[in-house]
């Protein structure tokens, strides 16, 4: 189905979500045009694959009249319309069956221990990411976890030394997956992860969950200082988790590119406490990488990931602090992908997006939905649209002096 092998992994290949997105938009276009007077509408809610059939109220006389004047003038035209409905119904059935089948294959793949899944970097896929399986380890955890993006995290493995610590902290800033940061390995420890030859991108996840605002005995900055090495080469020197994250109970992710296993086929990670502090780690991600560049980062302000019309993967909202979430069913104009603008984060907020040192192009997407003439039935100019929505865009980087570029 979809010409994919039995080893299909929807974490790597986006075909199901892309086709669901295309079918969703074809249905929307049909009901905006020749199907506007239909009494039954088929839709596929965003983030789902099961079709919804909705019976509408009696169409308006204008729609009825337009439909009557556009009735097929021949039996052949009528049959063509009937065939279109059969195509839609068949497409929906194929899509649902494909999702169920791929879900079964994915669950079967997830039963394999993370250490046994190859992660060799392969040629780029159609969505612009290096193809290959990914390893995720929850430091200090004894159970697996599936995050908001549907990614599987395995329990703690391949470690030596240190001790596992569990936290009861409920809220952790800059993440929608606090479960990743409620367990950790602390002290002096190492991870020796077997890897096939290839180029990898490493994400290290930290969060201080012991010292916090309610801790009257002190602790915080200076309490978690460590040095981290990979195959004997320094990654972080005198790294202070609380200082780097600008506070406790805050997710802090450090990204490293162009990593490869040592000659023995193992990636050796070492975490050493220094200056009276204590080493700690919440999670490890190893992703297929590309030499000399970082995997693209795309974030959409919604609770679930999204595949845009150009088949690009957008992760669910993350790395933010503050602000409010809002969604609308009003279609955005001036874009080929209105669903991308159906949600927003507004108010006072910030994002701390982890990247490696370098220069980046930052593209920010905006849409104004609140200040327009329809609000009070007045002309747009009378409501002061220009100057009504003011914001300050500030990009800061402590890792390198280069100025980010806007587009």
C-alpha positions as semicolon CSV with decimal commas, in nm:
position;residue;x (nm);y (nm);z (nm)
1;X;0,000;0,000;0,000
2;X;0,144;0,341;-0,107
3;X;0,428;0,130;-0,255
4;X;0,604;0,109;0,083
5;X;0,785;-0,201;0,218
6;X;0,691;-0,392;0,535
7;X;0,969;-0,206;0,719
8;X;0,784;0,126;0,674
9;X;0,837;0,368;0,965
10;X;0,607;0,673;0,971
11;X;0,860;0,857;1,188
12;X;1,084;0,870;0,880
13;X;0,843;0,858;0,584
14;X;0,558;1,112;0,587
15;X;0,349;0,957;0,307
16;X;0,038;0,885;0,518
17;X;0,021;1,233;0,672
18;X;0,102;1,401;0,341
19;X;-0,173;1,212;0,155
20;X;-0,420;1,276;0,438
21;X;-0,338;1,646;0,418
22;X;-0,387;1,651;0,041
23;X;-0,719;1,465;0,062
24;X;-0,834;1,701;0,339
25;X;-0,764;2,001;0,118
26;X;-0,927;1,846;-0,190
27;X;-1,244;1,791;0,011
28;X;-1,237;2,151;0,136
29;X;-1,193;2,284;-0,221
30;X;-1,482;2,068;-0,346
31;X;-1,725;2,199;-0,083
32;X;-1,616;2,558;-0,153
33;X;-1,703;2,510;-0,518
34;X;-1,927;2,263;-0,698
35;X;-2,013;2,074;-0,378
36;X;-2,132;2,379;-0,184
37;X;-2,497;2,266;-0,199
38;X;-2,435;1,908;-0,093
39;X;-2,639;1,801;0,210
40;X;-2,370;1,566;0,341
41;X;-2,011;1,674;0,391
42;X;-1,705;1,459;0,449
43;X;-1,411;1,602;0,643
44;X;-1,091;1,476;0,804
45;X;-1,014;1,668;1,125
46;X;-0,659;1,801;1,160
47;X;-0,441;1,553;1,346
48;X;-0,679;1,263;1,273
49;X;-0,734;1,015;0,991
50;X;-1,090;0,892;1,049
51;X;-1,339;1,073;0,820
52;X;-1,634;1,261;0,971
53;X;-1,969;1,263;0,790
54;X;-2,185;1,567;0,868
55;X;-2,547;1,624;0,768
56;X;-2,602;1,995;0,694
57;X;-2,915;2,203;0,726
58;X;-3,129;2,274;0,419
59;X;-2,915;2,475;0,173
60;X;-3,012;2,833;0,097
61;X;-3,238;2,910;-0,207
62;X;-2,941;3,072;-0,383
63;X;-2,736;2,753;-0,353
64;X;-3,030;2,540;-0,462
65;X;-3,087;2,759;-0,765
66;X;-2,719;2,751;-0,856
67;X;-2,717;2,375;-0,821
68;X;-3,028;2,332;-1,031
69;X;-2,883;2,536;-1,314
70;X;-2,568;2,329;-1,297
71;X;-2,740;1,989;-1,311
72;X;-2,572;1,738;-1,544
73;X;-2,717;1,757;-1,891
74;X;-2,644;1,398;-1,969
75;X;-2,637;1,060;-1,803
76;X;-2,261;1,055;-1,868
77;X;-2,210;1,368;-1,659
78;X;-2,422;1,224;-1,380
79;X;-2,218;0,908;-1,384
80;X;-1,899;1,117;-1,373
81;X;-2,019;1,285;-1,055
82;X;-2,107;0,947;-0,906
83;X;-1,764;0,817;-0,993
84;X;-1,608;1,116;-0,808
85;X;-1,793;1,017;-0,491
86;X;-1,674;0,660;-0,527
87;X;-1,314;0,787;-0,565
88;X;-1,348;0,993;-0,246
89;X;-1,502;0,703;-0,053
90;X;-1,236;0,461;-0,176
91;X;-0,958;0,708;-0,091
92;X;-1,091;0,743;0,263
93;X;-1,107;0,366;0,307
94;X;-0,751;0,323;0,174
95;X;-0,626;0,600;0,403
96;X;-0,783;0,454;0,717
97;X;-0,662;0,102;0,636
98;X;-0,313;0,237;0,566
99;X;-0,300;0,419;0,898
100;X;-0,412;0,111;1,090
101;X;-0,160;-0,105;0,905
102;X;0,126;0,140;0,954
103;X;0,034;0,182;1,320
104;X;0,060;-0,196;1,362
105;X;0,400;-0,197;1,192
106;X;0,517;0,093;1,407
107;X;0,415;-0,085;1,729
108;X;0,601;-0,392;1,608
109;X;0,913;-0,183;1,542
110;X;0,887;-0,016;1,882
111;X;0,920;-0,351;2,056
112;X;1,284;-0,361;1,943
113;X;1,529;-0,221;2,198
114;X;1,666;0,121;2,094
115;X;2,022;-0,010;2,100
116;X;1,946;-0,269;1,831
117;X;1,805;-0,022;1,579
118;X;2,059;0,106;1,323
119;X;2,104;0,481;1,304
120;X;2,337;0,513;1,007
121;X;2,293;0,838;0,816
122;X;2,148;0,775;0,469
123;X;2,065;1,003;0,174
124;X;1,809;1,275;0,233
125;X;1,439;1,194;0,213
126;X;1,180;1,394;0,013
127;X;1,098;1,599;0,324
128;X;1,455;1,724;0,353
129;X;1,571;1,522;0,655
130;X;1,841;1,253;0,659
131;X;1,678;0,911;0,655
132;X;1,748;0,664;0,932
133;X;1,620;0,532;1,262
134;X;1,660;0,742;1,575
135;X;1,768;0,659;1,930
136;X;1,613;0,827;2,234
137;X;1,709;0,736;2,590
138;X;1,539;0,859;2,908
139;X;1,816;0,889;3,166
140;X;1,721;0,734;3,500
141;X;1,389;0,597;3,370
142;X;1,271;0,236;3,380
143;X;0,981;0,271;3,134
144;X;0,936;0,375;2,773
145;X;0,760;0,699;2,679
146;X;0,596;0,829;2,360
147;X;0,622;1,207;2,341
148;X;0,376;1,458;2,194
149;X;0,532;1,419;1,850
150;X;0,479;1,041;1,859
151;X;0,851;0,970;1,909
152;X;0,951;0,670;2,119
153;X;1,190;0,717;2,414
154;X;1,348;0,401;2,554
155;X;1,432;0,341;2,922
156;X;1,780;0,412;3,056
157;X;2,047;0,196;2,887
158;X;2,420;0,178;2,806
159;X;2,518;0,372;3,121
160;X;2,792;0,319;3,378
161;X;2,804;0,492;3,717
162;X;2,586;0,763;3,865
163;X;2,244;0,705;4,018
164;X;1,887;0,738;3,895
165;X;1,673;1,019;4,041
166;X;1,297;1,066;4,004
167;X;1,122;1,401;4,045
168;X;0,763;1,490;4,130
169;X;0,782;1,832;3,962
170;X;0,466;1,885;3,759
171;X;0,533;2,191;3,547
172;X;0,857;2,239;3,356
173;X;0,905;2,544;3,136
174;X;0,986;2,532;2,764
175;X;0,849;2,185;2,700
176;X;0,514;2,017;2,649
177;X;0,667;1,683;2,750
178;X;0,762;1,729;3,118
179;X;0,781;1,350;3,160
180;X;1,114;1,358;2,975
181;X;1,261;1,571;3,254
182;X;1,111;1,401;3,561
183;X;1,382;1,137;3,560
184;X;1,758;1,189;3,546
185;X;2,095;1,027;3,604
186;X;2,317;1,224;3,842
187;X;2,674;1,217;3,968
188;X;2,973;1,103;3,760
189;X;2,866;0,865;3,486
190;X;2,911;0,769;3,123
191;X;2,710;0,630;2,831
192;X;2,862;0,393;2,575
193;X;2,613;0,367;2,289
194;X;2,683;0,121;2,000
195;X;2,637;0,286;1,660
196;X;2,692;0,189;1,296
197;X;2,926;0,416;1,098
198;X;2,766;0,746;1,001
199;X;2,715;1,110;1,089
200;X;2,487;1,191;1,381
201;X;2,325;1,486;1,552
202;X;2,324;1,468;1,932
203;X;2,065;1,638;2,158
204;X;2,130;1,638;2,534
205;X;1,832;1,724;2,756
206;X;1,871;1,884;3,100
207;X;1,639;2,037;3,360
208;X;1,692;2,124;3,727
209;X;1,398;1,975;3,917
210;X;1,539;1,957;4,272
211;X;1,637;2,316;4,342
212;X;1,345;2,548;4,289
213;X;1,170;2,862;4,412
214;X;1,028;2,680;4,715
215;X;1,372;2,555;4,824
216;X;1,461;2,779;5,121
217;X;1,796;2,609;5,179
218;X;1,962;2,756;4,872
219;X;2,091;2,575;4,568
220;X;2,047;2,656;4,205
221;X;2,321;2,825;4,004
222;X;2,652;2,660;4,088
223;X;2,483;2,340;4,204
224;X;2,490;2,163;3,866
225;X;2,827;2,221;3,704
226;X;2,976;1,954;3,483
227;X;3,201;1,877;3,190
228;X;3,072;1,661;2,905
229;X;3,289;1,485;2,648
230;X;3,221;1,268;2,342
231;X;3,490;1,014;2,253
232;X;3,727;1,214;2,472
233;X;3,656;1,546;2,298
234;X;3,492;1,825;2,505
235;X;3,131;1,914;2,428
236;X;3,052;2,124;2,737
237;X;3,305;2,272;2,981
238;X;3,204;2,399;3,326
239;X;2,843;2,376;3,213
240;X;2,592;2,512;3,468
241;X;2,243;2,377;3,397
242;X;2,049;2,636;3,599
243;X;2,249;2,931;3,467
244;X;2,223;2,815;3,106
245;X;1,847;2,759;3,131
246;X;1,801;3,092;3,318
247;X;1,623;2,918;3,604
248;X;1,513;2,591;3,759
249;X;1,222;2,379;3,633
250;X;1,320;2,478;3,277
251;X;1,405;2,240;2,993
252;X;1,749;2,307;2,845
253;X;1,860;2,128;2,527
254;X;2,213;2,137;2,388
255;X;2,270;2,033;2,025
256;X;2,588;1,895;1,868
257;X;2,639;1,803;1,502
258;X;2,899;1,604;1,305
259;X;2,936;1,330;1,566
260;X;3,046;0,977;1,477
261;X;3,118;0,660;1,673
262;X;3,474;0,584;1,779
263;X;3,684;0,318;1,610
264;X;3,525;0,054;1,831
265;X;3,180;0,139;1,691
266;X;3,065;0,305;2,014
267;X;2,983;0,667;2,101
268;X;3,141;0,733;2,441
269;X;2,973;1,013;2,640
270;X;3,120;1,114;2,976
271;X;2,960;1,341;3,240
272;X;3,189;1,465;3,519
273;X;3,102;1,686;3,816
274;X;3,332;1,987;3,862
275;X;3,371;2,285;4,098
276;X;3,162;2,126;4,371
277;X;2,863;2,086;4,142
278;X;2,694;1,766;4,033
279;X;2,659;1,618;3,688
280;X;2,310;1,532;3,565
281;X;2,125;1,436;3,249
282;X;1,758;1,384;3,158
283;X;1,767;1,249;2,804
284;X;1,977;1,160;2,498
285;X;1,867;1,188;2,136
286;X;2,078;1,056;1,848
287;X;1,943;1,150;1,505
288;X;2,071;1,090;1,151
289;X;2,278;1,394;1,060
290;X;2,431;1,569;0,762
291;X;2,794;1,674;0,766
292;X;2,845;2,044;0,822
293;X;2,482;2,136;0,883
294;X;2,203;2,114;1,136
295;X;1,871;1,945;1,071
296;X;1,609;2,212;0,987
297;X;1,395;2,331;1,279
298;X;1,029;2,409;1,208
299;X;0,780;2,482;1,486
300;X;0,406;2,541;1,450
301;X;0,199;2,676;1,738
302;X;-0,026;2,376;1,785
303;X;-0,042;2,074;2,016
304;X;0,039;1,815;1,750
305;X;0,295;1,798;1,467
306;X;0,193;1,912;1,120
307;X;0,292;1,828;0,763
308;X;0,261;2,137;0,546
309;X;0,144;2,130;0,186
310;X;0,507;2,118;0,068
311;X;0,560;1,796;0,269
312;X;0,771;1,960;0,540
313;X;0,756;1,835;0,898
314;X;0,663;2,097;1,162
315;X;0,703;1,994;1,525
316;X;0,437;2,075;1,782
317;X;0,484;2,394;1,982
318;X;0,790;2,368;2,204
319;X;1,080;2,565;2,358
320;X;0,838;2,848;2,450
321;X;0,773;3,025;2,779
322;X;0,467;3,239;2,844
323;X;0,194;3,357;2,611
324;X;-0,148;3,213;2,532
325;X;-0,266;2,957;2,278
326;X;-0,557;3,022;2,041
327;X;-0,714;2,841;1,746
328;X;-0,968;2,938;1,482
329;X;-1,169;2,778;1,203
330;X;-1,152;3,092;0,991
331;X;-0,949;3,019;0,677
332;X;-0,641;3,233;0,617
333;X;-0,619;3,425;0,290
334;X;-0,309;3,484;0,081
335;X;-0,155;3,142;0,139
336;X;-0,163;2,798;-0,022
337;X;-0,158;2,636;0,323
338;X;-0,423;2,805;0,543
339;X;-0,411;2,529;0,804
340;X;-0,061;2,641;0,897
341;X;-0,216;2,966;1,026
342;X;-0,512;2,815;1,209
343;X;-0,339;2,837;1,549
344;X;-0,128;3,098;1,721
345;X;0,064;3,192;2,036
346;X;-0,005;3,546;2,148
347;X;0,078;3,777;2,438
348;X;0,417;3,804;2,607
349;X;0,629;3,498;2,530
350;X;0,974;3,386;2,424
351;X;1,135;3,089;2,251
352;X;1,474;2,936;2,334
353;X;1,549;2,715;2,031
354;X;1,865;2,503;2,065
355;X;2,108;2,519;1,771
356;X;2,478;2,475;1,709
357;X;2,707;2,778;1,663
358;X;2,666;2,929;1,316
359;X;2,453;3,162;1,105
360;X;2,086;3,088;1,044
361;X;1,794;3,221;0,843
362;X;1,491;3,271;1,068
363;X;1,150;3,286;0,900
364;X;0,861;3,410;1,116
365;X;0,500;3,355;1,005
366;X;0,230;3,601;1,117
367;X;-0,142;3,656;1,058
368;X;-0,370;3,928;1,199
369;X;-0,712;3,791;1,294
370;X;-0,840;4,026;1,562
371;X;-0,817;4,381;1,429
372;X;-1,026;4,408;1,116
373;X;-1,341;4,583;1,001
374;X;-1,567;4,284;1,060
375;X;-1,523;4,319;1,437
376;X;-1,757;4,618;1,459
377;X;-1,886;4,644;1,108
378;X;-1,658;4,943;1,047
379;X;-1,403;5,008;0,774
380;X;-1,058;4,870;0,843
381;X;-0,903;5,217;0,840
382;X;-1,131;5,339;1,122
383;X;-0,998;5,076;1,359
384;X;-0,634;5,174;1,328
385;X;-0,502;4,850;1,179
386;X;-0,159;5,000;1,122
387;X;0,015;5,029;1,457
388;X;-0,247;4,826;1,643
389;X;-0,035;4,511;1,659
390;X;0,317;4,605;1,766
391;X;0,580;4,359;1,878
392;X;0,952;4,343;1,929
393;X;1,147;4,063;1,766
394;X;1,470;3,997;1,951
395;X;1,709;3,716;1,864
396;X;1,979;3,644;2,119
397;X;2,266;3,399;2,105
398;X;2,530;3,342;2,368
399;X;2,698;3,068;2,169
400;X;2,843;3,284;1,890
401;X;2,860;3,652;1,789
402;X;2,711;3,616;1,441
403;X;2,387;3,803;1,378
404;X;2,091;3,586;1,271
405;X;1,922;3,681;0,945
406;X;1,554;3,758;0,901
407;X;1,335;3,663;0,611
